[in-house]
Amino acid sequence: MAAGSDALIEYKLASGESIFLNVNHIVSITGNTRKQRFHTGTVNTTIITVSSGEKFETVDRSVTDAVTDTRETIRSSPGLSGGKF
């Protein structure tokens, strides 16, 4: 997926569902590459934390791709603050 419009980016969760996250609410994007398992027991996923404290485990982007898409969305949409990360 490429960068989103209207401050929203679609992510595919490890559970198979898709969600749209607003870039203004993204606090951090980290990788889960350790042998330690997160929600689904899957490694090599991306963990996105939003301002409410909720964490989403995504499988459709690497950390680099998720950060790039978020920054591109901010750049292409004037008036977005881009969250805190």
Summary of the structure (lengths in Angstrom):
residues: 85
radius of gyration: 12.2
end to end distance: 20.3
largest distance: 39.7
contacts: 241
relative contact order: 0.28
helix: 20%
strand: 33%
